[in-house]
Every structure is written in C-alpha cells, then in structure tokens.
Amino acid sequence: MDEFRTLLRNAMKSRAMVYEAAFDEMRKEIGEEKAREIMARTIYRRGAAIAHNFAPHAPADLAGLRDSFLKFIPDAEAQFGPEVVRCTDEVLEIRFHTCPLKEAWLEANLPAETVETLCELAGAVDKGTFETAGFEIEVDTWKPGRSTCCHLTITPGAAAPAAAN
C-alpha cells in the first residue's frame, strides 16, 4: 500500500507540474489574465466531465454527496486529508489538510504568490464538478500562511424544473 500511495502522490505531483508548465508558457505568450482565463476554463471543464458521478445527489442530498465524493477521491485520507467540518441539509463543508499539487509547487520553490494562483486555478475542477452536478459551491483555495489547503462549501442547487406534460 505504501508503494501505491507513493506512486499515486507522485502522479498527482506530476499533474501539478504540468499545470505549472502550461500556465507559465501561456502567460509568456498571451499574458497573465488570458492565461488564467484559459487554464480556469480548461480545469473547470475537466471537473464538469466527472460531474455525472455526483449529479444523482442533486440538488440537495448533501449527505449522499459527501459520501460519494469522499469515496471517489483516490486514497483520500492519505492524499488530501479531508475533514468534514459540517454536513447538514443546508451545507456541506469540507476542509482539506494536505494537497499533493500544492506540495509539488512548494517543493519546486515557486514563489508563494504563484502557488496561490495555481491553487486557485486547480480549484476550478471542484467548481466544474459540483456546479455541473447541480450544486452551488464556494472554493476557498490555499493562501500563504494558511496551514490547510482547499475549503469547499457546497450548498443545494436550484431544483430541476418540473417536466412539462
């Protein structure tokens, strides 16, 4: 299991460095603002592609969403250290205590501001996932000086419109 965890963590760190390299190249070619826009849109799209895994819980089964989401994350406890802060009928709040992507960027000695930007961009995957699945979400990503990583606050989405007869 330790070997599997190490391989998984290294794969996630490799993904992180692909994000960094792509963002850096785009930033050089088209500027920071446009690069951010394209990266966020691309990562959001990846999240949207997996939303079907969670859509059965929309718009308001937050306990079911919690269970499905935490089971979906590969080796969740070891990789991200999720903590369910609260789960009620009104809100699901999850705090992640670690993140292999953030670790990779810090290990690469990137400036804290760059790591903060990359975390914000990577958080678009959660927005894409949960918005597309039919929930509302606020993603508060890592900031310099904070010990934890992403904080997700998920609330019920709008009810699906009734089918016309």
N, C-alpha and C positions, 0 to 999 in steps of 0.2 A: 504493500500500500504506500509506503514511503517513496518508492521509486515512481509509482504512478503520480503521486502528489507533486513530486519534483518535476516530472515531465509536463504535467498539466500547468503548473505555475510558470514554467519556462515558456510554454506555448503562449500563455496569456501575456507574458512579458515581451515575447517576440511580437505579438499583435500590437502591443503598446508602442514598440519602436517603429513599426510600420506606420502607425498613426502619426508619430512624430516626424518621420521622414517625409511622408506625403504632405503634411501640413507645412513643414519647412520649405519644401520645394514649391508648393503652391504660393506660399507667402512671398517667396522671392520673385515668382513670375507674375502674380496678379495682385499682390498686396494683401495685407493682414485682413482687412474687412471682407473682401471677396473670398479669401481662403477659409476664413471662419464660416462664412455662409455655406460654402460648398461642403466642407467637412461635416458641419452640423446636419445638413440635409442628407448627406450620404449615410451617416451613422444612424440618424433617425429612421431612414428607410430600412436599414438592417433590423432595427427594433420592430418596425411595422411588420416585417416578414415573419416574425415569430409570435405576433400578437394572437394568432388563432389558438395558441396554447392556453390563453387566459380569457379569451372572449366568452367562453361558456359561463363565466362568473359575473359578467357584466349584466346590468350596470351596477349592482350593489352587493354582491356576495363577497365581502371583503375577507371573511374568514376562509372561504374556499380559495380566493385569490392568493392569500398568504400561503396556504399550504401548497398550492400548485407551484407558485413562484419559488419558494424555498426548495422544493424538490427538483425543480428544473435546473437550478444552478449547480454545475458540476462541483462536487466536493465543497459545497457551500461553506461549511464551518471553517475548514482549513484555508480556503482560498480568500474568503471575504469577511468572515466573522460576523454574520448578520445577527442583529439584535432586534427583535420585535419590541419596539418601545410601547406601542399600544395597538390594539385591534378591536374596534367597536363597530357598530352599524354605520357610524359616520366617518370613521377614518382608520386607515392602516398606515402606521408609521414604522419604517424600518431604517435602522442605522447600521452602516457597515463599518467595522472597526479596522479593516485592512483592505488593501486592493493591490493585486499584482501589477496592474498597469501603472498606478502611481509609484509603486516601489521601483519599477523599471526606469521611470523618468527621473526619479531622485537618484538612483544608482548611476545613471548616466551623467549625473552632475549638471542637469539642466537647471537654469535659473528658476526660482520658486514661482515667479510670475508666469513662466512658460508652462510649468507643471500645472498651475492653477487653470490656465487656458485649456490645456489638453484634457484635464479632468472635466471641465465644463463641456467640452466637445464630446468626450466619451459618454457623458451623462445623457446625451441626446438619444442613445439607444433605449434608455428607460422611458423617455418621453414618447418615442415612437412605439414602443411596445404597449404601454398602458393606455395612451390616448387612442391608438388604433383598436385596442381591445374593448374600448368603451368606458374607460375610467378617466377621471381628472387626476393630474399628478403635478406635484411641485418637486423639482430635483434641486437639492442644495448640495453642490459638489465641494470637494476639499478646497480649503483656503490655507495659506501659510499660517502656521501657528496652531492649527487645529489638529488634535490627535486622531480624530476619527475621519472616515472618508465620506462617501455619499450618504445623505439623509434623504429618503424617499417619503413623501407624504401623499398618499393615494386616497381619493375620496370617490364616492359613487358618481358615475357619469349620468348623463341625461338618459332617461328611459327611452327605449326604442319606440318610434311612432307605431301606433296600432295599425294593423293591416286593414286596408280598405276592402269592404265587401262588394 
